[in-house]
Amino acid sequence: MAIHIASRMDKMAPSGIRKVNEKALAMERAGRHVIHFEIGRPDFDTPEYIKKAAKERLDAGDVFYTSNFGTMELRQAIADKLRRENNIDCKPTEILVTAGLSEAVFAVLASLLDAGDEILVPDPVWMNYINVPRLLGAVPVTYELKEENEYQMDLAEIESKITDRTRAIVIVTPNNPTGGVLSERTLNGLAEIAIRHDLAVISDEVYERLIYVGEKHISIASLPGMKERTFTMNGMSKAYSMTGWRIGYVAASEEFIPVLNKFHQHNTTCAVSFAQAASAVALNEEGDEVKEMVKEYTRRRDYAVKAINEIPGLSCLKPKGAFYIFINCKKLGMKSADLAAYLLENAEIALVPGDVFGPGGEGYLRMSFANSYENIVEGCRRLREAVENLKK
């Protein structure tokens, strides 16, 4: 039988990150020792108090559907968190709990964009922000994040790309893959543009707790006139090492939450009941676990940045947030994909070619330092040796 495949699927590229990961896993099954720098997954276990809360709710029989919007317990905890940490005056009725941040992205974009609409998206960026608009028949229009500008957006470029079809602007701060953090000056300038052109802002802040000493995360919804036009998206995955629990959320104006919920109802019905319960406990009872993770990430980051910058032909900025280093490899004269393939096969280190994140990522490799300090030391040693062998 010749099964028809919808033409819209041609608009959605498979994950380049997972392509590297699948190759690395196949190598491991063949007995090779690969060091994984490709996956954006914390290597820490979920804190014990969160797991304990989930087990207690399971034992209590909390195994059924919740409200489509999410439990009031979790929505209240999220609203309290946004007021306490993000300076966003938010009510539980302005929160939708989703099955991870990925679903939140899909729900927001599907609810905002008609076919032919335009949305401004960073380049480089996590590719969901390119693929989902294309799947919807909308047009992602990219703006550049340049290393020489410390990955701040160029506000003049943003202004020049707005048309009568532009509906929204996407920002990801801290950024995946660059590790950049948008400054207060940049965010204030963007807010002025969004208000003047009456545009929505989609703000992906899932890495906001992974911010390093001397840097500051600012939620754009906290700026004057921005709450009513901002979709603040976040989740439990990165800060609490809960990637498999699949709890994300959107904070938006109260009248828009039921619109988002229409998509959510038909897509997943609700997020997992006992994972929601544990997430509320995480937000309400957090101790020093996140601070300790950030302290260890800082140690790993500082070692890797120094080691990479000592390798002839490679360089990088010190990331201000998240757990990624965007390695500039342009001086080696190879395409990012070719270099990543060479390093995986010959040095057994898995890095993601920068062009996976858009044309602006060509000439870079993304390294996740969400791996043990010992593996980072060994991985950097292998990287140096492999690059030196390239020049022989």
C-alpha positions in Angstrom: 0.0 0.0 0.0 1.3 3.4 -0.9 0.5 5.6 2.1 0.0 9.2 1.3 2.2 11.6 3.4 0.9 15.1 3.9 2.9 17.7 2.0 3.1 19.9 5.1 5.5 17.4 6.6 8.1 18.4 4.0 8.3 21.7 5.8 9.4 20.2 9.1 13.0 19.1 9.3 14.0 16.3 11.6 16.0 17.2 14.7 19.7 17.7 13.8 20.5 17.3 17.5 18.8 13.9 17.7 20.6 12.9 14.4 24.0 13.3 16.2 22.6 11.6 19.3 21.4 8.5 17.4 24.8 8.1 15.7 26.5 8.4 19.0 24.3 5.8 20.6 24.9 3.4 17.7 28.6 3.9 18.2 28.2 3.1 21.9 26.2 -0.1 21.1 29.2 -1.1 19.0 31.5 -0.8 22.0 32.9 2.7 21.6 33.2 5.3 24.4 31.4 8.5 23.3 31.4 11.6 25.4 28.0 13.3 25.0 28.1 17.0 24.5 25.1 17.1 22.2 21.9 16.8 24.3 20.5 19.7 26.3 19.7 17.6 29.3 20.9 18.2 32.9 23.0 15.3 34.1 21.8 15.7 37.7 19.0 13.6 39.1 15.7 15.3 40.0 16.0 16.5 43.6 14.9 13.9 46.1 12.1 16.1 47.7 10.4 16.4 44.3 10.6 12.6 43.6 9.2 12.0 47.1 6.3 14.3 46.5 5.4 12.4 43.2 5.6 9.0 44.9 3.3 10.2 47.7 0.7 11.5 45.2 0.9 8.2 43.3 0.4 6.3 46.5 -2.6 8.5 47.3 -4.2 7.6 44.0 -3.6 10.9 42.2 -3.5 9.2 38.8 -6.5 10.7 37.0 -7.1 13.6 34.6 -6.7 17.1 36.0 -8.3 20.3 34.7 -7.2 21.0 31.1 -5.7 24.2 32.4 -3.6 22.4 35.0 -4.3 21.9 38.7 -5.1 25.1 40.7 -2.3 24.0 43.1 0.3 24.2 40.4 -1.1 27.3 38.6 -1.0 29.1 42.0 2.6 28.0 42.6 3.6 29.3 39.1 1.8 32.6 39.7 3.5 33.0 43.0 6.9 32.2 41.4 6.4 34.7 38.6 5.5 37.5 41.1 8.4 36.5 43.4 11.2 36.0 40.9 10.2 37.6 37.7 8.3 40.7 38.8 5.3 39.6 36.8 2.0 40.3 38.6 0.2 37.1 37.5 -3.0 35.2 38.6 -3.5 31.5 38.4 -6.2 32.1 35.7 -3.4 33.6 33.5 -1.5 30.3 33.5 -1.8 27.2 31.3 0.1 24.1 32.2 1.4 22.1 29.2 3.1 18.8 28.5 6.5 20.3 28.4 7.7 23.6 26.9 7.5 22.0 23.4 3.8 21.8 23.6 3.6 25.3 24.9 5.5 26.5 21.8 3.1 24.7 19.5 0.0 25.9 21.3 1.1 29.6 21.3 2.2 29.6 17.6 -0.9 27.7 16.4 -3.1 30.2 18.3 -1.3 33.3 16.9 -0.4 32.5 13.3 -2.5 32.1 10.2 -1.1 30.9 6.9 1.0 33.7 5.4 1.6 35.5 8.7 5.2 36.4 9.6 7.0 35.9 12.9 10.4 37.2 13.7 12.7 34.5 15.0 16.4 34.5 16.2 19.1 33.0 14.1 20.6 30.8 15.5 17.8 29.3 17.5 16.2 26.0 18.7 14.6 24.9 15.5 11.0 24.4 16.8 10.6 28.2 16.3 11.4 27.7 12.6 9.7 24.3 12.0 6.3 25.0 13.7 5.5 28.2 11.9 6.4 26.5 8.6 4.1 23.6 9.4 1.3 26.2 10.1 1.9 27.8 6.7 3.3 30.9 8.4 6.7 32.5 7.5 9.6 32.6 10.0 11.6 35.7 9.3 15.0 35.5 11.0 17.1 38.2 12.7 20.7 37.7 13.5 22.4 37.0 16.8 26.1 37.7 16.2 29.1 36.7 18.4 30.7 40.1 17.9 27.6 41.7 19.5 27.6 39.2 22.4 24.5 37.7 20.8 22.3 40.7 21.5 19.7 41.4 18.9 20.2 44.4 16.6 17.1 46.6 17.2 17.5 48.4 13.9 17.4 45.1 12.1 14.3 44.1 14.0 12.6 47.3 12.9 13.6 46.9 9.3 12.0 43.4 9.1 8.6 44.3 10.4 5.8 44.3 7.8 2.0 44.4 7.9 2.1 40.6 8.1 4.3 40.5 11.2 2.4 39.1 14.2 5.0 38.4 16.8 8.7 38.4 17.8 10.4 35.4 19.5 13.1 35.8 22.0 15.0 33.1 23.8 16.9 34.3 26.9 19.1 32.7 28.1 19.7 31.5 24.6 20.0 28.0 23.1 22.4 27.5 21.4 24.6 30.6 22.2 24.3 30.9 25.9 23.7 34.6 25.4 21.5 36.7 27.8 19.5 39.7 26.5 20.4 42.8 28.3 18.0 45.2 30.0 18.8 47.8 27.4 18.0 45.4 24.6 14.8 44.3 26.2 13.6 47.9 26.8 14.3 48.7 23.1 12.4 45.6 22.0 9.5 46.5 24.2 9.3 49.9 22.7 9.2 48.4 19.2 6.6 45.8 20.1 4.3 48.4 21.6 4.7 50.8 18.7 3.9 48.1 16.1 1.3 46.4 18.3 3.1 43.0 18.2 3.1 40.0 20.5 6.3 38.8 22.1 6.9 35.1 22.7 9.5 34.9 25.5 11.2 31.5 26.0 12.7 31.6 29.5 13.2 27.9 30.2 16.9 28.5 31.1 16.3 31.5 33.3 17.5 29.9 36.5 20.8 28.9 34.9 22.3 32.3 35.0 25.9 33.0 36.0 27.5 35.5 38.5 27.4 39.0 37.2 24.5 38.4 34.9 20.8 39.2 35.4 17.7 37.6 33.8 14.9 40.0 33.1 11.4 38.9 32.0 10.2 41.2 29.3 6.6 40.9 30.6 7.7 42.7 33.7 8.5 45.9 31.6 5.8 48.6 31.4 3.1 47.9 28.9 4.4 44.4 28.1 2.5 41.9 30.2 -0.7 42.0 28.1 1.2 41.3 24.8 3.8 38.8 26.1 3.6 35.0 26.2 6.1 34.0 28.9 7.0 30.3 28.5 8.9 28.2 30.9 9.0 24.8 32.5 10.5 22.5 35.1 13.0 20.7 32.8 16.2 22.6 33.1 16.2 24.2 36.5 15.0 21.2 38.4 16.4 18.5 36.1 12.9 17.2 35.2 13.2 16.8 31.5 11.3 13.5 31.5 8.5 14.8 33.7 7.1 17.0 30.8 5.8 20.0 32.7 5.8 23.3 31.0 3.6 26.4 31.2 2.5 29.6 29.4 1.7 32.8 31.2 -0.4 35.2 29.1 -3.4 37.5 29.4 -6.4 35.9 31.0 -8.6 36.2 27.9 -6.0 34.3 25.8 -5.6 31.3 28.1 -8.9 29.7 26.9 -7.7 30.1 23.3 -4.5 28.3 24.1 -6.4 25.7 26.0 -8.4 24.7 22.9 -5.2 23.5 21.3 -4.0 21.9 24.5 -7.4 20.1 25.1 -7.2 18.4 21.7 -3.5 17.8 21.8 -2.8 16.2 25.2 -5.9 16.8 27.4 -3.7 17.6 30.5 -0.2 17.3 31.8 0.5 14.3 34.0 -1.3 14.6 37.3 1.3 13.5 39.8 4.1 15.4 37.9 2.0 18.5 38.3 1.7 17.8 42.0 5.5 17.3 42.3 6.1 20.5 40.3 4.1 22.6 42.8 6.2 21.2 45.6 9.3 22.0 43.7 8.3 25.6 43.3 7.0 26.0 46.8 9.7 24.1 48.8 12.9 24.6 46.8 16.1 24.6 48.9 19.6 25.1 47.6 19.5 22.4 44.9 19.3 24.8 41.9 22.0 27.0 43.4 24.3 24.0 43.8 23.6 22.9 40.2 24.5 26.4 38.9 27.7 26.4 41.0 28.8 23.1 39.4 27.8 24.3 35.9 30.0 27.4 36.5 33.0 25.2 37.4 32.5 23.1 34.2 31.9 26.2 32.0 35.0 28.0 33.2 37.2 24.9 32.6 35.8 24.3 29.1 35.9 27.9 28.0 39.6 28.2 29.0 40.5 24.9 27.4 38.7 25.6 24.1 40.2 29.1 23.8 43.7 27.5 24.1 43.1 25.2 21.1 44.5 26.9 17.9 41.7 27.4 15.4 38.9 27.4 18.0 37.4 30.1 20.2 34.3 30.9 22.2 32.7 33.5 24.4 32.0 32.6 28.0 28.2 31.9 28.1 26.2 34.1 30.4 23.4 31.6 30.9 22.1 28.1 30.0 24.7 25.2 29.7 25.9 25.6 26.1 29.2 26.9 24.7 29.0 28.0 21.0 32.4 27.2 19.7 33.7 29.3 16.7 35.5 26.9 14.4 35.6 29.0 11.2 39.4 29.2 11.2 39.5 25.4 10.6 38.0 25.9 7.1 35.4 23.0 7.4 31.7 23.0 7.3 30.2 22.6 10.8 28.5 19.3 9.9 31.7 17.9 8.4 33.7 18.9 11.5 31.1 17.5 13.9 31.1 14.2 12.0 34.9 14.1 12.0 35.0 14.7 15.8 32.4 12.1 16.5 34.1 9.4 14.4 37.7 10.1 15.2 37.6 11.6 18.7 34.4 10.0 20.0 32.9 13.4 21.2 29.4 14.3 20.2 28.9 18.0 19.3 26.1 19.6 17.4 26.9 21.4 14.1 25.8 25.0 14.4 23.9 25.0 11.1 21.3 22.8 12.8 20.2 26.0 14.5 19.9 28.1 11.3 22.3 29.6 8.7 23.8 31.9 11.4 25.1 28.9 13.2 27.4 27.8 10.3 31.0 27.9 11.5 30.1 26.9 15.0 29.7 23.8 17.1 27.3 23.6 20.1 28.8 22.0 23.2 26.5 21.2 26.2 28.5 21.2 29.4 25.7 19.3 31.2 28.1 16.4 31.7 30.5 15.5 34.5 33.5 17.6 35.1 35.7 14.6 34.4 34.1 14.0 31.0 34.5 17.7 30.2 38.2 17.5 31.0 38.6 14.4 28.9 36.4 15.7 26.1 38.4 18.9 25.8 41.6 16.8 25.7 40.1 14.8 22.8 39.0 17.9 21.1 42.5 19.4 21.2 44.1 16.3 19.9 41.6 15.9 17.1 42.0 19.5 15.9 45.8 19.2 16.0 45.6 16.0 13.9 43.5 17.9 11.4 46.4 20.3 10.7 48.9 17.5 10.1 
